[in-house]
Amino acid sequence: MATIVVMYTLKRSEDGTLEGPINKSVYASYAPKRHAVAIARRYADKRGFVKGDNKLVQMVTDGDNDLACYIEEFFPSAIHTIDVFHVMEYLWEAGGSIHKEGSDELTEWIETQKEALYDERISEIIAEIDWHLSLLPKTGPGVKGRRERLEKVRKYLDKRIEKMNYKCLLEQDLEISSGMVEGAVKNVIAKRFDDGGKRWIKERAEALLQLRCIEINDDWDAFISFVHDRTKKQAQQSLKIPMLRTKEPADLPTYGLV
């Protein structure tokens, strides 16, 4: 699975709200996740958000444990936020283990938990799940699956409480969702890689994925000029026409891995 990073800056207006996105860039790779976060660090440095300064940097993810570790390494002072809609998916999973699907009770339960979520009362949601866990019998049809789902959601929430401060973020006009990343998944990957009958290996897909990012970022003309100039220089030095196509795929990128 590819890791996709959408990077942009926001500008604080006179009334205190944030305007943007400005200078949006999309990067995607099939390399290990650490590589993608290292690339984000490089982009941030180029934009003047260097490591150790006091500029505000926010990272929004789906709560992936590996990404959390790499963000702590490369962006130790950044605000790390869990996408609120991803959290809601977990709450729906928990609610479906408590109430019947499609019932009014389920809808009411979700609305109550959503209100608590946006009000940063995560501990109340966890206590609610604990209460329902205590009511479940030890045995019975479907009990094991319901208990496992509730325990999974409880663990997910409890581990990420400090990253779900949505009320505070909204007051600061900061992001609480990763909608731009979801859009990038469709535009960068789905439109080119997900057609029926296509089969890919990561090493071959990587080159095409990078070309998609170049196109999406409107850097195509600059890329073609770069390839032309480098190819011309290689031809002059070797007195041979270099081949742009190769029989063997290149290795996945390793920036930030060594």
C-alpha positions as CSV (number, residue, x, y, z in Angstrom):
1,M,0.0,0.0,0.0
2,A,1.3,3.4,-0.9
3,T,1.8,6.2,1.6
4,I,0.4,9.6,0.5
5,V,1.4,12.9,2.0
6,V,-0.4,16.2,1.2
7,M,1.6,19.3,2.2
8,Y,0.5,22.9,2.2
9,T,0.7,26.1,4.2
10,L,-2.0,28.3,5.6
11,K,-1.9,32.1,6.1
12,R,-3.4,33.8,9.1
13,S,-5.8,36.6,8.0
14,E,-6.5,39.9,9.8
15,D,-9.6,38.4,11.4
16,G,-7.5,35.5,12.8
17,T,-8.8,32.8,10.5
18,L,-6.5,30.6,8.4
19,E,-6.6,30.9,4.7
20,G,-5.4,28.3,2.2
21,P,-4.2,25.8,1.2
22,I,-1.2,27.6,-0.3
23,N,1.5,25.9,-2.4
24,K,-0.1,22.4,-2.1
25,S,2.1,19.5,-3.0
26,V,1.3,15.8,-3.1
27,Y,3.9,13.1,-2.6
28,A,3.2,9.3,-2.7
29,S,5.5,6.3,-2.6
30,Y,5.4,2.5,-2.1
31,A,8.6,2.8,-0.1
32,P,8.4,2.2,3.7
33,K,6.4,4.8,5.6
34,R,9.5,6.3,7.2
35,H,10.6,7.4,3.8
36,A,7.4,9.4,3.2
37,V,7.6,11.2,6.5
38,A,11.3,12.0,5.8
39,I,10.3,13.5,2.5
40,A,7.7,15.6,4.3
41,R,10.4,16.8,6.7
42,R,12.5,17.8,3.6
43,Y,9.6,19.7,2.1
44,A,8.9,21.5,5.4
45,D,12.6,22.6,5.7
46,K,12.5,24.0,2.2
47,R,9.4,26.0,3.1
48,G,11.1,27.5,6.1
49,F,9.5,25.3,8.8
50,V,12.8,23.9,10.0
51,K,13.1,21.5,12.9
52,G,13.4,23.2,16.2
53,D,11.8,26.6,15.3
54,N,8.6,27.9,16.8
55,K,6.5,27.8,13.6
56,L,3.2,25.9,13.9
57,V,3.2,22.5,12.1
58,Q,0.2,20.2,12.1
59,M,0.2,16.5,11.0
60,V,-3.2,14.8,10.4
61,T,-3.1,11.0,10.1
62,D,-5.4,8.0,10.5
63,G,-3.8,7.0,13.8
64,D,-1.3,4.5,12.3
65,N,1.2,3.5,14.9
66,D,4.2,3.6,12.6
67,L,3.4,7.0,11.3
68,A,3.0,8.3,14.9
69,C,6.6,7.1,15.7
70,Y,8.1,8.7,12.6
71,I,6.2,12.0,13.2
72,E,7.6,12.0,16.7
73,E,11.1,11.5,15.2
74,F,10.9,14.0,12.3
75,F,8.4,16.5,13.7
76,P,8.7,16.4,17.5
77,S,7.1,19.7,18.1
78,A,4.2,19.3,15.6
79,I,0.6,19.0,16.5
80,H,-0.4,15.4,15.6
81,T,-4.1,15.0,15.0
82,I,-6.2,11.9,14.3
83,D,-8.6,12.4,11.4
84,V,-12.0,12.8,13.1
85,F,-13.9,10.9,10.4
86,H,-11.6,7.9,11.0
87,V,-12.4,8.0,14.7
88,M,-16.1,8.1,13.8
89,E,-15.7,4.9,11.8
90,Y,-14.4,3.3,15.0
91,L,-17.4,4.7,16.9
92,W,-19.8,3.2,14.4
93,E,-18.1,-0.1,14.8
94,A,-18.5,0.1,18.5
95,G,-22.1,1.2,18.2
96,G,-22.9,-1.7,15.9
97,S,-21.7,-4.1,18.7
98,I,-24.1,-2.5,21.2
99,H,-27.3,-1.7,19.2
100,K,-29.0,-3.2,16.2
101,E,-27.9,-1.9,12.8
102,G,-30.3,0.7,11.4
103,S,-32.0,1.2,14.7
104,D,-32.9,4.5,16.3
105,E,-31.0,3.5,19.4
106,L,-27.8,3.2,17.3
107,T,-28.3,6.6,15.7
108,E,-28.9,8.2,19.0
109,W,-25.9,6.5,20.6
110,I,-23.6,7.7,17.7
111,E,-24.9,11.2,18.0
112,T,-24.2,11.2,21.8
113,Q,-20.7,10.0,21.3
114,K,-20.1,12.4,18.4
115,E,-21.0,15.3,20.6
116,A,-18.6,14.1,23.3
117,L,-15.9,13.6,20.7
118,Y,-16.1,17.1,19.4
119,D,-16.2,18.4,23.0
120,E,-13.0,16.5,23.9
121,R,-14.8,14.2,26.4
122,I,-13.0,11.1,25.1
123,S,-12.8,9.7,28.6
124,E,-16.6,9.6,28.7
125,I,-16.8,7.6,25.5
126,I,-14.3,5.1,26.9
127,A,-16.3,4.8,30.1
128,E,-19.4,4.2,28.0
129,I,-17.7,1.4,26.1
130,D,-16.4,-0.1,29.4
131,W,-19.9,-0.1,30.8
132,H,-21.2,-2.0,27.8
133,L,-18.3,-4.4,28.0
134,S,-19.3,-5.1,31.7
135,L,-22.8,-5.9,30.6
136,L,-21.8,-8.5,28.0
137,P,-22.3,-12.1,29.2
138,K,-19.2,-14.3,29.2
139,T,-20.7,-16.7,26.6
140,G,-23.4,-16.7,24.0
141,P,-23.9,-16.3,20.2
142,G,-21.8,-13.6,18.8
143,V,-20.6,-12.4,22.2
144,K,-16.9,-13.0,21.5
145,G,-16.9,-10.9,18.3
146,R,-18.8,-8.1,20.0
147,R,-16.4,-8.0,22.9
148,E,-13.4,-8.1,20.6
149,R,-14.7,-5.1,18.5
150,L,-15.5,-3.1,21.6
151,E,-12.1,-3.8,23.1
152,K,-10.4,-2.8,19.9
153,V,-12.2,0.5,19.7
154,R,-11.5,1.2,23.4
155,K,-7.8,0.5,22.9
156,Y,-7.7,2.7,19.8
157,L,-9.3,5.7,21.6
158,D,-7.4,5.3,24.9
159,K,-4.0,5.3,23.2
160,R,-4.8,8.5,21.2
161,I,-6.7,10.8,23.6
162,E,-4.1,13.6,23.3
163,K,-4.4,13.6,19.5
164,M,-8.2,14.1,19.5
165,N,-8.4,17.7,20.9
166,Y,-10.9,18.7,18.3
167,K,-12.6,21.5,20.2
168,C,-9.3,23.3,20.8
169,L,-8.3,22.8,17.1
170,L,-11.5,24.2,15.8
171,E,-11.1,27.2,18.0
172,Q,-7.7,27.8,16.4
173,D,-9.2,27.2,12.9
174,L,-6.9,24.2,12.4
175,E,-7.6,20.9,10.6
176,I,-9.4,18.0,12.2
177,S,-9.7,15.8,9.1
178,S,-7.6,14.5,6.2
179,G,-10.0,15.1,3.4
180,M,-7.3,16.3,1.1
181,V,-5.5,13.0,1.4
182,E,-8.6,11.1,0.6
183,G,-8.9,13.2,-2.5
184,A,-5.3,12.5,-3.4
185,V,-5.9,8.8,-3.1
186,K,-8.5,9.0,-5.8
187,N,-6.7,11.4,-8.1
188,V,-3.1,10.1,-7.8
189,I,-3.7,6.3,-7.4
190,A,-7.2,5.2,-8.2
191,K,-7.5,6.9,-11.6
192,R,-4.3,5.3,-12.9
193,F,-3.7,2.1,-10.9
194,D,-7.1,0.6,-10.1
195,D,-8.5,-0.3,-13.5
196,G,-9.7,-3.9,-13.9
197,G,-7.1,-6.4,-15.0
198,K,-4.1,-4.4,-14.0
199,R,-1.4,-6.0,-12.0
200,W,1.5,-4.1,-10.4
201,I,4.7,-4.8,-8.5
202,K,5.8,-2.0,-6.2
203,E,9.1,-1.3,-7.9
204,R,7.4,-0.8,-11.3
205,A,4.4,1.1,-9.9
206,E,6.7,3.5,-8.0
207,A,8.0,5.2,-11.2
208,L,4.5,5.7,-12.5
209,L,3.3,6.9,-9.1
210,Q,6.1,9.6,-9.1
211,L,5.0,10.7,-12.5
212,R,1.4,11.1,-11.3
213,C,2.6,13.3,-8.4
214,I,4.6,15.4,-10.8
215,E,1.5,15.9,-13.0
216,I,-0.8,16.6,-10.1
217,N,1.7,19.2,-8.7
218,D,1.8,20.9,-12.1
219,D,5.6,20.3,-12.3
220,W,5.5,18.4,-15.7
221,D,7.2,21.1,-17.8
222,A,10.0,21.5,-15.2
223,F,10.4,17.7,-15.0
224,I,10.7,17.4,-18.8
225,S,13.3,20.1,-18.9
226,F,15.3,18.5,-16.2
227,V,15.2,15.1,-18.0
228,H,16.1,16.7,-21.3
229,D,19.1,18.6,-19.8
230,R,20.4,15.6,-17.9
231,T,20.0,13.2,-20.8
232,K,21.8,15.7,-23.1
233,K,24.7,16.0,-20.6
234,Q,25.0,12.2,-20.3
235,A,25.1,11.9,-24.1
236,Q,27.8,14.5,-24.4
237,Q,29.9,12.8,-21.8
238,S,29.5,9.2,-23.0
239,L,29.1,9.9,-26.7
240,K,26.1,7.5,-26.6
241,I,22.4,8.0,-26.6
242,P,21.2,7.1,-23.1
243,M,18.2,4.8,-22.8
244,L,15.4,6.1,-20.6
245,R,13.7,2.7,-20.5
246,T,15.1,-0.2,-18.6
247,K,14.3,-3.9,-18.5
248,E,14.7,-4.1,-14.7
249,P,12.7,-1.9,-12.3
250,A,14.6,0.4,-10.0
251,D,14.7,-0.2,-6.3
252,L,12.3,1.7,-4.1
253,P,13.6,5.0,-2.8
254,T,15.4,5.0,0.5
255,Y,15.5,8.6,1.6
256,G,15.3,8.7,5.3
257,L,15.9,5.0,5.7
258,V,19.7,5.0,6.2
